[in-house]
Amino acid sequence: MTLNADSTLEEVAATVSDALEKAGVKATLSGGGAASIYSNNEYQSKDLDFVTASMLADVRPVMEGLGFEYTGTGHLSEFKHPQVEWFVEFVPAPLTFGEHTVRHEDCASIRLEHGVLQVITATQSVMDRLAASIHWNDPQSRDQALAIARHQKIDWAELEVWFAGEGQDPEDFEGFREMAVKVK
């Protein structure tokens, strides 16, 4: 697929993910991009964060082949496409949500029209947003987690274990779950 100004976030994510996977680069969409997809764009991200253990030398040719230009400096590798509104960042592995580490193989692989998207699961996306809320004191991230939970089937047992592992009060978990279910 040729990316252009009409490409959606999901199309860009799937195109990038599929090209990376075909080139042997294991990368998983996380962060706000995953939250946008799982909240049906109730939350809208301006970037796509792919977590990878691969080096820039492996990623860069794939991204340039899709029309992206390297703009990053430092430890984050950032790419911008001249016609696409989202920029793509490559974040160093491991993929973690607070104290919980996840392997690439334990994430979702979703077949879309524009390719196969390697992405954290909806439950992991809730963990990701809640980790930002808890550890960075970011209330917007909690709202994003609620938006995801309203739109997706969540593994509440897995999320409860994660909550406890983060040292959170069980009442906070129940309050979050009640808010998510009540709004559905």
C-alpha positions as CSV (number, residue, x, y, z in Angstrom):
1,M,0.0,0.0,0.0
2,T,1.1,3.5,-0.8
3,L,0.6,5.8,2.2
4,N,-0.9,9.2,1.6
5,A,-2.8,12.0,3.3
6,D,-6.0,9.9,3.4
7,S,-4.4,7.0,5.2
8,T,-5.9,6.2,8.6
9,L,-4.0,5.5,11.7
10,E,-5.0,1.8,11.5
11,E,-3.8,1.7,7.8
12,V,-0.4,3.3,8.6
13,A,0.1,1.0,11.7
14,A,-0.8,-2.2,9.7
15,T,1.4,-1.2,6.7
16,V,4.4,-0.4,8.9
17,S,3.9,-3.5,11.1
18,D,3.5,-5.8,8.1
19,A,6.6,-4.5,6.3
20,L,8.7,-4.8,9.5
21,E,7.5,-8.3,10.1
22,K,8.3,-9.3,6.5
23,A,11.8,-7.9,6.9
24,G,12.3,-10.0,10.1
25,V,11.9,-7.1,12.5
26,K,9.9,-7.9,15.5
27,A,8.0,-4.8,16.6
28,T,4.8,-4.4,18.6
29,L,2.5,-1.4,18.5
30,S,1.9,0.0,22.0
31,G,1.1,3.3,23.6
32,G,-1.4,5.8,22.3
33,G,-1.6,4.2,18.8
34,A,-2.9,1.0,20.3
35,A,-5.2,3.0,22.6
36,S,-6.6,4.8,19.5
37,I,-7.3,1.5,17.7
38,Y,-8.9,-0.2,20.8
39,S,-11.0,2.9,21.7
40,N,-12.4,3.1,18.2
41,N,-10.6,6.5,18.0
42,E,-12.3,7.9,21.1
43,Y,-8.8,8.7,22.0
44,Q,-6.7,10.0,19.1
45,S,-3.0,9.6,19.1
46,K,-0.6,11.5,16.9
47,D,2.1,8.9,17.0
48,L,2.6,5.2,16.6
49,D,5.0,3.7,19.2
50,F,6.5,0.3,18.2
51,V,8.5,-1.5,20.8
52,T,11.4,-3.5,19.4
53,A,14.8,-5.0,20.2
54,S,16.0,-4.4,16.7
55,M,18.6,-1.8,15.8
56,L,18.0,1.4,13.8
57,A,20.1,-0.2,11.0
58,D,17.4,-2.9,10.6
59,V,14.4,-0.6,10.9
60,R,15.5,2.4,8.8
61,P,15.6,0.7,5.4
62,V,12.1,-0.7,5.9
63,M,10.7,2.7,7.0
64,E,12.5,4.5,4.1
65,G,11.1,1.9,1.7
66,L,7.6,3.0,2.9
67,G,8.4,6.7,2.3
68,F,9.3,7.7,5.8
69,E,12.2,9.9,6.7
70,Y,14.4,9.4,9.7
71,T,14.0,12.4,12.1
72,G,15.0,10.9,15.4
73,T,17.9,11.6,17.6
74,G,19.1,10.0,20.8
75,H,17.8,6.7,22.0
76,L,14.4,7.1,20.2
77,S,14.2,6.5,16.5
78,E,11.5,8.7,15.0
79,F,10.2,8.7,11.4
80,K,7.9,11.0,9.6
81,H,6.1,10.5,6.3
82,P,5.6,13.6,4.2
83,Q,2.0,12.8,3.5
84,V,0.9,11.1,6.8
85,E,-0.1,13.0,9.9
86,W,1.2,10.3,12.3
87,F,4.9,9.9,13.1
88,V,6.3,6.5,14.0
89,E,8.7,6.0,17.0
90,F,10.7,2.9,17.8
91,V,11.0,2.4,21.5
92,P,13.7,0.1,22.9
93,A,12.5,-3.3,24.3
94,P,11.4,-4.7,26.6
95,L,7.7,-4.1,26.4
96,T,6.5,-3.3,29.9
97,F,3.4,-2.0,31.6
98,G,4.6,-0.9,35.0
99,E,6.3,-3.9,36.6
100,H,4.8,-6.3,34.1
101,T,7.0,-7.4,31.1
102,V,5.4,-8.9,28.0
103,R,7.0,-10.8,25.1
104,H,6.3,-10.0,21.5
105,E,4.8,-13.4,21.1
106,D,2.2,-12.8,23.8
107,C,0.7,-9.8,22.0
108,A,-2.0,-9.8,19.3
109,S,-1.6,-10.3,15.6
110,I,-4.5,-8.8,13.8
111,R,-5.0,-9.4,10.1
112,L,-6.3,-6.1,8.5
113,E,-6.8,-5.1,4.9
114,H,-3.4,-3.4,4.7
115,G,-1.4,-6.1,6.5
116,V,-0.9,-7.9,9.7
117,L,-0.7,-5.6,12.7
118,Q,1.5,-6.8,15.7
119,V,-0.1,-4.9,18.6
120,I,-0.5,-5.3,22.4
121,T,-3.8,-6.9,23.3
122,A,-6.8,-4.8,24.5
123,T,-6.2,-5.9,28.1
124,Q,-2.5,-5.0,27.8
125,S,-3.5,-1.6,26.3
126,V,-5.6,-1.0,29.4
127,M,-2.5,-1.9,31.5
128,D,-0.3,0.4,29.5
129,R,-2.6,3.4,30.0
130,L,-3.2,2.6,33.7
131,A,0.6,2.3,34.2
132,A,0.9,5.9,32.9
133,S,-1.9,7.0,35.1
134,I,-0.4,5.3,38.2
135,H,3.3,6.0,37.7
136,W,3.2,9.4,36.0
137,N,0.1,10.6,37.8
138,D,-1.6,11.2,34.4
139,P,-5.4,11.3,34.7
140,Q,-5.9,11.4,30.9
141,S,-4.3,8.0,30.6
142,R,-6.9,6.6,33.0
143,D,-9.7,8.0,30.8
144,Q,-8.0,6.3,27.8
145,A,-8.0,3.0,29.7
146,L,-11.7,3.4,30.4
147,A,-12.4,4.2,26.7
148,I,-10.6,1.0,25.7
149,A,-12.5,-1.1,28.3
150,R,-15.8,0.3,27.1
151,H,-15.1,-0.7,23.5
152,Q,-13.2,-4.0,23.9
153,K,-13.6,-7.4,25.7
154,I,-11.1,-7.2,28.6
155,D,-9.6,-10.1,30.5
156,W,-10.6,-8.8,34.0
157,A,-8.9,-11.6,35.8
158,E,-5.6,-10.8,34.1
159,L,-6.1,-7.1,34.8
160,E,-6.8,-7.7,38.5
161,V,-3.6,-9.7,38.9
162,W,-1.7,-6.8,37.1
163,F,-3.3,-4.3,39.5
164,A,-2.1,-6.2,42.5
165,G,1.4,-6.6,41.0
166,E,1.5,-2.8,40.7
167,G,0.8,-2.5,44.5
168,Q,-2.7,-1.0,43.9
169,D,-5.6,-1.3,46.3
170,P,-8.1,-4.0,45.3
171,E,-10.8,-1.3,45.8
172,D,-9.2,0.8,43.0
173,F,-9.5,-2.2,40.7
174,E,-13.1,-2.7,41.5
175,G,-13.8,1.0,41.1
176,F,-12.2,1.0,37.7
177,R,-14.1,-2.1,36.6
178,E,-17.4,-0.7,37.8
179,M,-16.8,2.5,35.9
180,A,-15.9,0.6,32.7
181,V,-18.9,-1.7,32.9
182,K,-21.4,1.0,34.0
183,V,-20.7,3.1,30.9
184,K,-21.1,0.2,28.5
